[in-house]
Amino acid sequence: MSISVLGSGAFGTALAISLAGNGPITLWARDVDQARSMQRDRENTARLPNVSLPSAITVTSDIAEAATNEILLVSVPMQKLRGALLDHASSFVGKTLVACCKGIELSTGLGPISVIQQVIPDARPALLTGPSFADDIARGLPTALTLACADQNLSQELQHALTTPNLRLYRTTDVTGAELGGALKNVIAIGCGATIGAGLGDSARAALLTRGFAEMQRFALMRGAQVDTLMGLSGLGDLVLTCSSELSRNYRFGLSLGRNLPFDTATTVEGVATARAMSDIAKQEGLDMPISATVADLSRGAYSVPEAIQSLLNRPLKEE
């Protein structure tokens, strides 16, 4: 099956590099100059420097050309997914669209597959998520991901088409669980980063990660997810990775909050919008989500880190 990756950020480029081991890949870059530079120099110097693009990758800025392929991996930030789909809707009719982003849309509370279904109703949607860093994938290091798709036959087709020597995919039909696991872990990662940045130590981070995971499960089960999905790669696996490495943008953002340092505003931090959306939904549903609510408040400057810590520590004692 022919494949295009739409989006030339670090993750999209890394996926294209890995998939190029299986055959020709089209990589779409929105910016004309960037596409020309990558095609000529065989490197994404802006987003994934010092990694060569295999000859099997063709870089283009022509969305019509990229959309001629059967499988389109849409690798754009969650809050920009709807706009990207709307901008090119006529090119995506009837296509297999695999979202490669994590988060909850702030304006609607929807995950990536639900957004695809709304904007391109006749598309065949799926989601690629799980514990992964672009640099690891691009350098051929072993990575396992979750492929979520409600259509069992399509899921099997995609699993075979997208598996590479270093990329192993596990299928699930629990789309909701996969969407929410990948989204909610970013919120907890911000909290864990703030904990370490404020000098509270690894024990405090472990406590916050564990109680944060309980919140993730509580929220996901309320939305109809299966608990096994949250215990898998797209939930617990991604949570552990994101809460323990400075390669995670969300964790680094939390570190900057804890250290009271500025953060690069050009860097996408999906957990900020997700925390706000998650907190709003939890309030509407009467769901107790203290860590997520605190991260939302902390991210928008309503709390200082010491105030946020004190707020959590002053909560009533309870059973685990």
C-alpha positions as CSV (number, residue, x, y, z in Angstrom):
1,M,0.0,0.0,0.0
2,S,1.4,3.4,-0.9
3,I,2.1,5.8,2.0
4,S,2.4,9.5,2.5
5,V,3.4,11.3,5.7
6,L,1.7,14.7,6.0
7,G,3.7,17.0,8.2
8,S,7.5,17.5,8.3
9,G,8.0,18.0,12.0
10,A,10.4,15.8,13.9
11,F,7.9,13.0,14.4
12,G,6.5,13.0,10.8
13,T,10.1,13.0,9.4
14,A,11.1,10.2,11.7
15,L,8.1,8.1,10.6
16,A,9.0,8.7,7.0
17,I,12.6,7.6,7.6
18,S,11.5,4.4,9.3
19,L,8.9,3.5,6.7
20,A,11.3,4.2,3.9
21,G,12.9,0.9,4.8
22,N,9.8,-0.8,3.4
23,G,9.6,1.2,0.1
24,P,8.9,4.6,-1.4
25,I,7.4,7.2,0.9
26,T,6.1,10.7,0.2
27,L,6.8,13.3,2.9
28,W,4.7,16.5,2.6
29,A,6.0,19.8,4.0
30,R,3.6,22.8,4.1
31,D,6.5,25.3,3.4
32,V,7.7,25.3,-0.2
33,D,11.2,26.4,0.7
34,Q,11.5,23.7,3.4
35,A,10.3,21.0,1.1
36,R,12.9,22.0,-1.6
37,S,15.7,22.2,1.0
38,M,14.9,18.8,2.4
39,Q,14.6,17.2,-1.0
40,R,17.9,18.7,-2.1
41,D,20.0,18.4,1.1
42,R,18.4,15.1,2.3
43,E,18.0,16.4,5.8
44,N,15.4,18.2,8.0
45,T,17.8,20.6,9.5
46,A,15.1,22.6,11.3
47,R,13.3,19.7,13.1
48,L,15.5,16.6,13.0
49,P,19.1,17.6,12.3
50,N,22.0,15.2,11.6
51,V,19.7,12.4,10.4
52,S,19.8,11.6,6.6
53,L,16.7,11.1,4.6
54,P,16.8,7.8,2.7
55,S,16.6,8.0,-1.1
56,A,13.2,6.3,-0.9
57,I,11.7,9.5,0.5
58,T,10.3,12.1,-1.9
59,V,9.7,15.5,-0.2
60,T,6.9,17.7,-1.7
61,S,4.9,20.8,-0.8
62,D,2.1,19.7,-3.2
63,I,-0.7,18.3,-1.1
64,A,-2.5,16.9,-4.2
65,E,0.6,14.9,-5.0
66,A,1.0,13.6,-1.5
67,A,-2.7,12.7,-1.2
68,T,-2.6,10.3,-4.2
69,N,-1.3,7.6,-2.0
70,E,-3.6,5.2,-0.2
71,I,-2.5,5.7,3.4
72,L,-2.0,9.2,4.7
73,L,-0.3,9.6,8.1
74,V,-1.3,13.0,9.4
75,S,1.4,14.3,11.7
76,V,0.4,17.7,12.8
77,P,-0.2,19.0,16.4
78,M,-3.6,18.1,17.9
79,Q,-4.9,21.7,18.1
80,K,-4.1,22.2,14.3
81,L,-5.5,18.9,13.1
82,R,-9.0,20.2,12.3
83,G,-7.6,23.2,10.4
84,A,-5.3,20.9,8.3
85,L,-8.2,18.6,7.5
86,L,-10.5,21.5,6.5
87,D,-7.8,23.1,4.4
88,H,-7.3,20.0,2.3
89,A,-10.7,18.2,2.7
90,S,-11.2,17.6,-1.0
91,S,-7.9,15.7,-1.2
92,F,-8.8,13.4,1.7
93,V,-12.1,12.1,0.6
94,G,-12.3,8.3,1.0
95,K,-8.7,8.1,2.2
96,T,-7.2,6.1,5.0
97,L,-6.2,8.9,7.5
98,V,-3.9,7.8,10.4
99,A,-3.6,10.6,13.0
100,C,-0.2,10.8,14.6
101,C,-0.9,13.3,17.3
102,K,-1.9,13.2,20.9
103,G,-4.3,15.4,22.8
104,I,-7.9,16.6,23.2
105,E,-9.2,19.4,21.1
106,L,-9.7,22.4,23.3
107,S,-12.8,23.7,21.5
108,T,-14.7,20.4,21.4
109,G,-13.1,18.0,23.9
110,L,-12.7,15.5,21.0
111,G,-9.7,13.2,20.3
112,P,-8.0,12.9,16.9
113,I,-10.1,10.1,15.4
114,S,-13.4,11.9,16.3
115,V,-12.1,15.1,14.7
116,I,-11.3,13.1,11.5
117,Q,-14.8,11.6,11.5
118,Q,-16.4,15.0,11.9
119,V,-14.4,16.8,9.2
120,I,-14.0,13.9,6.6
121,P,-17.0,11.6,7.3
122,D,-16.1,9.1,4.5
123,A,-12.4,8.8,5.5
124,R,-11.2,5.6,7.1
125,P,-9.7,6.8,10.4
126,A,-7.0,5.3,12.6
127,L,-4.6,6.5,15.3
128,L,-0.9,5.8,15.8
129,T,0.2,6.5,19.4
130,G,2.4,5.2,22.2
131,P,5.8,5.7,23.9
132,S,8.1,7.1,21.2
133,F,10.6,9.9,20.6
134,A,11.3,11.0,17.0
135,D,15.0,10.8,17.4
136,D,14.8,7.1,18.5
137,I,12.6,6.2,15.6
138,A,14.7,8.1,13.0
139,R,17.9,6.4,14.2
140,G,16.5,2.9,13.9
141,L,16.1,2.2,17.6
142,P,13.4,-0.3,18.6
143,T,10.0,1.3,19.3
144,A,6.6,-0.2,20.0
145,L,3.4,1.7,19.3
146,T,-0.4,1.2,19.5
147,L,-2.4,1.3,16.3
148,A,-6.0,2.1,17.2
149,C,-8.8,1.5,14.7
150,A,-12.4,0.5,15.1
151,D,-12.3,-1.5,11.8
152,Q,-10.6,-4.8,12.5
153,N,-9.8,-5.5,8.8
154,L,-8.4,-2.1,8.2
155,S,-6.4,-2.3,11.5
156,Q,-4.7,-5.5,10.3
157,E,-3.9,-4.0,6.9
158,L,-2.4,-1.0,8.5
159,Q,-0.4,-3.1,11.0
160,H,1.3,-4.9,8.2
161,A,1.8,-1.8,6.1
162,L,3.3,0.4,8.9
163,T,5.4,-2.1,10.7
164,T,9.2,-1.7,10.0
165,P,12.3,-3.4,11.2
166,N,12.5,-1.0,14.2
167,L,8.8,-0.1,14.6
168,R,6.5,-2.8,16.1
169,L,2.8,-2.1,16.2
170,Y,0.1,-3.6,18.4
171,R,-3.6,-3.3,17.4
172,T,-6.5,-2.2,19.5
173,T,-10.2,-1.5,18.6
174,D,-10.5,0.7,21.7
175,V,-10.1,4.0,20.0
176,T,-11.3,6.0,23.0
177,G,-8.7,4.4,25.3
178,A,-5.9,4.9,22.9
179,E,-6.9,8.6,22.2
180,L,-7.2,9.4,25.9
181,G,-4.0,7.6,27.1
182,G,-1.9,9.5,24.6
183,A,-3.6,12.8,25.5
184,L,-3.8,12.6,29.3
185,K,-0.3,11.5,29.9
186,N,1.0,14.8,28.6
187,V,-0.9,16.6,31.5
188,I,0.8,14.4,34.1
189,A,4.2,14.9,32.4
190,I,3.9,18.7,32.9
191,G,3.2,18.0,36.6
192,C,6.1,15.6,37.0
193,G,8.4,18.1,35.3
194,A,7.3,20.9,37.6
195,T,7.9,18.6,40.6
196,I,11.5,17.9,39.6
197,G,12.1,21.5,38.5
198,A,11.0,22.7,41.9
199,G,13.5,20.3,43.6
200,L,10.9,18.1,45.2
201,G,12.7,14.9,44.3
202,D,12.1,11.6,42.6
203,S,9.8,10.2,45.4
204,A,7.4,13.1,44.9
205,R,7.5,12.5,41.1
206,A,6.7,8.9,41.6
207,A,3.7,9.8,43.8
208,L,2.4,12.3,41.3
209,L,2.9,9.9,38.4
210,T,1.0,7.2,40.2
211,R,-1.9,9.4,41.4
212,G,-2.0,11.0,37.9
213,F,-2.3,7.6,36.3
214,A,-5.3,7.0,38.6
215,E,-6.9,10.2,37.3
216,M,-6.2,9.1,33.7
217,Q,-8.0,5.8,34.3
218,R,-10.9,7.5,36.1
219,F,-11.4,10.0,33.2
220,A,-11.0,7.4,30.4
221,L,-13.3,4.9,32.0
222,M,-15.9,7.6,32.3
223,R,-15.6,8.2,28.6
224,G,-16.1,4.5,27.8
225,A,-12.5,3.3,27.5
226,Q,-11.3,-0.1,28.5
227,V,-9.0,-0.4,31.5
228,D,-6.6,-2.8,29.6
229,T,-5.9,-0.1,27.0
230,L,-4.8,2.3,29.7
231,M,-2.5,-0.3,31.1
232,G,-0.8,-0.8,27.7
233,L,1.6,1.1,25.5
234,S,-0.8,4.0,24.7
235,G,-1.4,4.6,28.4
236,L,1.0,3.5,31.0
237,G,3.9,3.0,28.6
238,D,3.6,6.5,27.2
239,L,3.1,7.9,30.7
240,V,6.4,6.4,32.0
241,L,8.4,7.6,29.1
242,T,7.0,11.1,29.0
243,C,7.3,11.7,32.8
244,S,10.9,10.6,33.0
245,S,12.8,12.1,30.1
246,E,13.8,15.7,29.1
247,L,13.3,14.6,25.5
248,S,9.6,15.1,26.3
249,R,8.4,18.6,25.4
250,N,5.7,18.4,28.1
251,Y,8.1,17.3,30.7
252,R,10.5,20.1,29.8
253,F,7.8,22.6,30.0
254,G,7.0,21.4,33.5
255,L,10.7,21.7,34.4
256,S,10.6,25.4,33.3
257,L,7.6,26.0,35.4
258,G,9.2,24.4,38.4
259,R,12.4,26.4,37.9
260,N,10.5,29.6,37.1
261,L,12.3,29.9,33.8
262,P,10.9,31.0,30.4
263,F,10.0,28.3,27.8
264,D,10.3,28.5,24.0
265,T,6.9,29.5,22.8
266,A,7.6,28.0,19.4
267,T,7.7,24.5,21.0
268,T,4.4,22.6,20.9
269,V,3.2,21.5,24.3
270,E,0.0,19.5,23.8
271,G,-0.5,19.0,27.5
272,V,-1.4,22.7,28.2
273,A,-4.6,22.6,26.0
274,T,-5.4,19.1,27.1
275,A,-5.2,20.0,30.8
276,R,-7.7,22.8,30.2
277,A,-10.1,20.6,28.2
278,M,-9.8,17.7,30.6
279,S,-10.3,19.9,33.6
280,D,-13.4,21.5,32.1
281,I,-15.0,18.2,31.2
282,A,-14.2,16.7,34.6
283,K,-16.0,19.7,36.3
284,Q,-19.0,19.2,34.1
285,E,-19.1,15.4,34.9
286,G,-18.4,15.9,38.7
287,L,-15.2,13.9,38.4
288,D,-12.4,14.4,41.0
289,M,-9.3,15.3,39.0
290,P,-7.1,17.4,41.4
291,I,-3.7,16.9,39.6
292,S,-5.1,17.7,36.2
293,A,-6.9,20.8,37.5
294,T,-3.8,22.0,39.2
295,V,-1.7,21.5,36.0
296,A,-4.3,23.5,34.1
297,D,-4.2,26.3,36.6
298,L,-0.4,26.2,36.8
299,S,0.0,26.3,33.0
300,R,-2.1,29.4,32.6
301,G,-0.4,31.2,35.5
302,A,-3.2,31.0,38.0
303,Y,-0.9,29.3,40.5
304,S,2.7,29.5,41.4
305,V,4.4,26.1,41.8
306,P,4.6,26.5,45.7
307,E,0.9,27.3,45.7
308,A,0.1,24.4,43.5
309,I,2.1,22.0,45.8
310,Q,0.4,23.4,48.9
311,S,-3.0,23.0,47.3
312,L,-2.4,19.3,46.6
313,L,-0.9,18.6,50.0
314,N,-3.7,20.2,51.8
315,R,-6.4,17.9,50.2
316,P,-8.3,15.7,52.7
317,L,-6.7,12.4,53.6
318,K,-8.4,9.4,51.9
319,E,-8.0,5.7,51.0
320,E,-5.9,4.9,47.8
